[in-house]
């Protein structure tokens, strides 16, 4: 067996030495894609935005130009439309929150 | 000290960037040294490949099963990246020590050794770089390269002989 000190090439190959990081780790970390959590948390934000837009559109229909239509429908259904609108809005809000919660749980 | 396997688990479970940075810090020297030898001392090219090695490792971390050493898995990625680049743009092999900058000072011995790899044939360079990587062995290098152990040892022996001749010739020139 050849001892390392007897063969300078062998010794040099085995020695290798330690390369200083010199900013290499920082360079690699800077090149990584954005953190997964931040990317996934965009999904709940989109769901909430969509729910808000839908609620605003619903309010515009009920209180704005669509009021006459709602009144006509109310007359036809015997005044039950406003009563139906309340549980429908609650169900919609709960569904939106549940979807948001699920996505956050998935993200975590 | 936290094991590599635990750090990998944290990256996979929580995308823990501090854990991944620790893995890079731990293995950067070994990966960069192997690549510097494969790139015959071209430090900039070796570091570009080393960065790509860690980025690829991050993307494929789930495929490391923890059975072997993480360093061996990183060497495999580094070697394949280097080999695919070498296939696209083969570098000219120098034929004599005169074409390689001679070792000047002891402080630069590591760089000079890597540069001396330019006199080797590709198989010899690969065999020496991987068999003498940090925490590496001839058996692991042979497995990684999918070569019989005997073949690897033959290339290692030939490569070392050429390096000996290279440094001997250099001593004659400089003395």
Interface residues (C-beta under 8 A of the other chain):
Chain A: X7 X8 X9 X10 X12 X13 X14 X15 X16 X17 X18 X19 X20 X21 X24 X25 X27 X28 X29 X31 X32 X35 X36 X37
Chain B: X15 X17 X20 X21 X24 X25 X28 X29 X30 X32 X33 X47 X50 X51 X54 X55 X58 X109 X110 X113 X128 X132 X133 X134 X160 X163 X164 X167
